[in-house]
Amino acid sequence: MPSVLILAIIIAVIALIAFLIWWLIFESEGIYLGKRVVIWLYDIYASRYDAIKGFDDVDEHLLLAQPIMARLHPHTNPLVLDVATGTGRLPLALCQHARFDGHIMGVDASQKMLAVAHQKIADQHFEEFVSFQIGEGTHLPFDDARFDIVTCLEALEFMPNPEKALAECIRVLRPGGILLTTQRINTRWLPGKLWSDDDLRQILEAQHIQTIEFYTWMTDYKLVWGVKAGKSAFIGK
Ligand SMILES: C[S@@+](CC[C@H](N)C(=O)[O-])C[C@H]1O[C@@H](n2cnc3c(N)ncnc32)[C@H](O)[C@@H]1O
């Protein structure tokens, strides 16, 4: 074989390997490499996560905290579970809401993300309103029907089994309680990891979630609201 052809093949193979590494690690954020890689990447990025995301306090209030408080009305002291809480975005938004007087349990599998969350909550003296716990989204360490509202934002697609993670969120939600999650909608190349509106609606309905609503939220995600079928007493903090 001519040496030029051999060189071309070697360059093509190296380029392909470099592309695969880039796609598996950076573009798809470790999703196809399993939970350990996903959490390892979040541990690495934890201190830069908020800067990368560029959260805006006004948006967090208007699009997360305020709609949650409106749906809970007249209650102001819910017991909230935030699955894959990350750096505490949802707990912080709720604590900053003037009427919030409940308690939020934030669970995440990344110790470093939780450490950032803990520091942010402590910096603003909200410790009495929030607890954090290391935990796996597909095996939540809580009894059934334990929370008034369960949230899981920008996280299902990172879990080893997103449908199981959703089922866990719903299991620990009380009948009549509120579910808030997200649907990834961007055009990144994530084969097999994105649900259509219809897919997600069917999955939720099969797990007894009613009053399902999709709202455009950010470039990469829709917000998805639902209510667990049935009725039960408000739990509160
Ligand atoms: C994109 S971040 C979202 C964090 C937060 N919900 C937010 O909206 O900013 C995804 C989070 O999911 C967590 N995560 C990924 N896989 C998980 C798993 N299997 N169990 C629990 N948390 C997980 C990561 O550690 C990370 O904090």
The ligand as an SDF file (V2000), in Angstrom:
LIG
                    3D

 27 29  0  0  0  0  0  0  0  0999 V2000
  -27.4690   20.0010   34.3970 C   0  0  0  0  0  0  0  0  0  0  0  0
  -27.3070   19.7030   36.1230 S   0  0  0  0  0  0  0  0  0  0  0  0
  -28.8510   20.3510   36.7260 C   0  0  0  0  0  0  0  0  0  0  0  0
  -28.7360   20.8140   38.1480 C   0  0  0  0  0  0  0  0  0  0  0  0
  -29.9500   21.6290   38.6430 C   0  0  0  0  0  0  0  0  0  0  0  0
  -31.1610   20.8170   38.6770 N   0  0  0  0  0  0  0  0  0  0  0  0
  -30.1350   22.8630   37.7980 C   0  0  0  0  0  0  0  0  0  0  0  0
  -31.1960   23.0050   37.1680 O   0  0  0  0  0  0  0  0  0  0  0  0
  -29.2140   23.6960   37.7700 O   0  0  0  0  0  0  0  0  0  0  0  0
  -27.5710   17.9470   36.2710 C   0  0  0  0  0  0  0  0  0  0  0  0
  -27.3860   17.4380   37.7000 C   0  0  0  0  0  0  0  0  0  0  0  0
  -27.7940   16.0770   37.7330 O   0  0  0  0  0  0  0  0  0  0  0  0
  -26.9580   15.4040   38.6520 C   0  0  0  0  0  0  0  0  0  0  0  0
  -27.0490   13.9680   38.3550 N   0  0  0  0  0  0  0  0  0  0  0  0
  -26.6680   13.3580   37.2200 C   0  0  0  0  0  0  0  0  0  0  0  0
  -26.9190   12.0400   37.3060 N   0  0  0  0  0  0  0  0  0  0  0  0
  -27.4960   11.8350   38.5140 C   0  0  0  0  0  0  0  0  0  0  0  0
  -27.9950   10.6940   39.1780 C   0  0  0  0  0  0  0  0  0  0  0  0
  -27.9710    9.5010   38.5840 N   0  0  0  0  0  0  0  0  0  0  0  0
  -28.5360   10.8390   40.4120 N   0  0  0  0  0  0  0  0  0  0  0  0
  -28.5740   12.0680   41.0050 C   0  0  0  0  0  0  0  0  0  0  0  0
  -28.1010   13.1770   40.4240 N   0  0  0  0  0  0  0  0  0  0  0  0
  -27.5700   13.0650   39.1940 C   0  0  0  0  0  0  0  0  0  0  0  0
  -25.5860   15.9960   38.3920 C   0  0  0  0  0  0  0  0  0  0  0  0
  -24.6830   15.7720   39.4480 O   0  0  0  0  0  0  0  0  0  0  0  0
  -25.9430   17.4690   38.2080 C   0  0  0  0  0  0  0  0  0  0  0  0
  -25.8780   18.1630   39.4210 O   0  0  0  0  0  0  0  0  0  0  0  0
  1  2  1  0
  2  3  1  0
  2 10  1  0
  3  4  1  0
  4  5  1  0
  5  6  1  0
  5  7  1  0
  7  8  2  0
  7  9  1  0
 10 11  1  0
 11 12  1  0
 11 26  1  0
 12 13  1  0
 13 14  1  0
 13 24  1  0
 14 15  1  0
 14 23  1  0
 15 16  2  0
 16 17  1  0
 17 18  1  0
 17 23  2  0
 18 19  1  0
 18 20  2  0
 20 21  1  0
 21 22  2  0
 22 23  1  0
 24 25  1  0
 24 26  1  0
 26 27  1  0
M  CHG  2   2   1   9  -1
M  END
$$$$
